């Protein structure tokens, strides 16, 4: 005998969109951080290595 109130309520469209937006923003921030770190590492490597002519 299971009561209906024990079953999880299906998410509303707004809840699903909110969760998707939050996940997307987290991925974009992570990508931006990785890109910034890679760019900083490239610049550091460029300035520390002597230029070949």
N, C-alpha and C positions, 0 to 999 in steps of 0.2 A: 504494500500500500504506500505508494509514493504521493506526496502532496505536490500540487502544481507550484506552490510558492517556493519549494526547494530547488526546482529546476532553474538554471541560469536564464536570465532574460536575454532575448536576442538583442544585439547591438542595434542602435538606430543608425540611420545613414550619417547623421551628424557625428556620432561617436566614431564610426569607421573612418570618416574623412579626417577627423581630428587626429586619430592615431596614425593614419597614413601621412599626414602633413608633418607630424612630429618625427616620424621615422625618416622621412625624406630630408628634413632639415638637419637631423643628426648626421645622415650620410654626407650631405653637402658640406657641413662644417668639418667633418673628418677629411674629406677630399681637399678642402682648402688648407687645412693644417698640414697635410702631407705635401701638398704642392709648395707651400711656403717653406717647409723644411728642406725639400729637395732643391728649391731655388737658392736658399741660403747656403746649402752645402756646395752647390755648383759655384756660387760666387766665391766662397771661401777657397775652393780648389783652384779657381782661376787666379786669385790674387796670390796664393802661396806658391804656385808653380811658375818657374821662370818662362818667359815667352820665348819661343823659338822663331828665329827669322830666317 
